[in-house]
Amino acid sequence: MRLKHFTVAFGQQLFKSLGDESRVRILHLLWRNREMVVADLEQVLDFTQTKTSRQLSYLKNAGLVNVRRLDNWMYYSLKEETAELLQQLLSLMEKDPQLTHDQQIYQTLWSNRELAAYKLQNRHWHGR
């Protein structure tokens, strides 16, 4: 589903959300990585759990992000209806040094996680 038009009230929420650097950084990471958990956002952004959760709650209430629970993990993603609009706006900021840095940190975090999983899997397999 795609957002074709929106109300003034939604526009206010959208622009208030984009008026805060913390929320823009979160939205950018969600756009670039599709879905993230709170713990990863905290680590990448160097935010407290409280600040991260507060900003995610704001974005959820503004109608910009979805949340789904899987076991003990809460996964956040851009709402399908608003993803295209946010992509257009966020892509204009793609070369921002802070946003680039955030994405590089997440890529390193993800690479290290994949490497650790590979090592565990090989140790388990070779240990037999």
C-alpha positions as CSV (number, residue, x, y, z in Angstrom):
1,M,0.0,0.0,0.0
2,R,1.2,3.5,-0.8
3,L,0.4,6.8,0.7
4,K,-1.3,8.9,-2.0
5,H,-2.2,12.0,0.1
6,F,-2.3,12.9,3.7
7,T,-4.0,15.2,6.2
8,V,-2.5,18.4,7.6
9,A,-2.4,16.6,11.0
10,F,-0.3,13.7,9.5
11,G,2.0,16.3,7.8
12,Q,2.6,18.0,11.1
13,Q,3.5,14.6,12.7
14,L,5.8,13.8,9.8
15,F,7.7,17.1,9.9
16,K,7.9,17.2,13.7
17,S,9.5,13.7,13.4
18,L,11.9,14.9,10.8
19,G,12.7,18.0,12.9
20,D,14.6,15.9,15.5
21,E,18.1,14.6,14.7
22,S,17.7,11.5,16.8
23,R,14.5,10.5,15.0
24,V,16.0,11.2,11.6
25,R,19.0,9.0,12.4
26,I,16.6,6.2,13.5
27,L,14.4,6.6,10.4
28,H,17.5,6.5,8.2
29,L,18.8,3.3,9.7
30,L,15.4,1.7,9.4
31,W,15.2,2.7,5.8
32,R,18.7,1.4,5.0
33,N,18.4,-1.9,6.9
34,R,14.6,-2.6,6.6
35,E,14.2,-3.8,10.2
36,M,16.2,-3.3,13.5
37,V,15.9,-4.2,17.1
38,V,16.2,-1.6,19.9
39,A,19.5,-3.0,21.2
40,D,21.1,-2.5,17.8
41,L,19.8,1.0,17.5
42,E,21.1,1.8,21.0
43,Q,24.5,0.5,20.1
44,V,24.8,2.2,16.7
45,L,23.5,5.6,17.9
46,D,25.1,5.4,21.4
47,F,21.7,6.2,22.9
48,T,20.3,4.9,26.2
49,Q,17.6,2.3,26.1
50,T,15.2,5.0,27.5
51,K,16.0,7.5,24.8
52,T,15.9,4.9,22.0
53,S,12.5,3.6,23.2
54,R,11.1,7.1,23.6
55,Q,12.1,8.1,20.1
56,L,10.7,4.9,18.6
57,S,7.5,5.4,20.5
58,Y,7.2,8.9,19.1
59,L,7.8,7.6,15.5
60,K,5.2,4.8,16.1
61,N,2.6,7.2,17.4
62,A,3.3,9.5,14.4
63,G,2.4,6.7,12.1
64,L,5.8,6.3,10.6
65,V,7.1,2.9,12.0
66,N,5.7,-0.5,12.7
67,V,6.8,-2.8,15.5
68,R,6.5,-6.5,15.8
69,R,7.4,-8.8,18.6
70,L,9.4,-12.1,18.1
71,D,10.1,-13.8,21.4
72,N,11.7,-11.2,23.6
73,W,12.8,-8.9,20.7
74,M,10.9,-5.9,19.3
75,Y,11.6,-5.3,15.6
76,Y,11.0,-1.9,14.1
77,S,10.6,-1.0,10.5
78,L,9.2,1.8,8.4
79,K,5.4,1.6,7.8
80,E,4.8,0.3,4.3
81,E,2.4,3.3,3.5
82,T,5.0,5.9,4.4
83,A,8.2,4.1,3.3
84,E,8.2,5.6,-0.2
85,L,7.7,9.1,1.0
86,L,10.4,8.7,3.7
87,Q,12.8,7.1,1.2
88,Q,12.5,10.2,-1.0
89,L,13.2,12.5,1.9
90,L,15.9,10.4,3.5
91,S,17.7,9.8,0.2
92,L,18.2,13.6,0.0
93,M,20.3,13.3,3.2
94,E,22.2,10.2,2.0
95,K,25.6,12.0,2.0
96,D,25.2,13.5,5.5
97,P,28.3,12.5,7.5
98,Q,26.4,11.5,10.6
99,L,24.0,9.3,8.7
100,T,26.9,7.7,6.8
101,H,28.8,7.1,10.0
102,D,25.7,5.5,11.6
103,Q,25.3,3.1,8.7
104,Q,29.0,2.2,8.7
105,I,28.8,1.3,12.5
106,Y,25.8,-0.9,11.8
107,Q,27.5,-2.6,8.9
108,T,30.5,-3.4,11.2
109,L,28.2,-4.6,13.9
110,W,26.4,-6.9,11.5
111,S,29.7,-8.2,9.9
112,N,31.1,-9.0,13.4
113,R,27.8,-10.8,14.3
114,E,28.0,-12.9,11.1
115,L,31.6,-13.7,11.7
116,A,30.9,-14.8,15.3
117,A,28.0,-17.0,14.1
118,Y,30.2,-18.6,11.4
119,K,33.0,-19.3,14.0
120,L,30.5,-20.8,16.4
121,Q,29.0,-23.0,13.7
122,N,32.4,-24.2,12.5
123,R,33.6,-24.9,16.1
124,H,30.5,-26.9,16.7
125,W,30.9,-28.8,13.5
126,H,34.6,-29.5,13.8
127,G,34.2,-30.4,17.5
128,R,32.3,-33.6,16.6
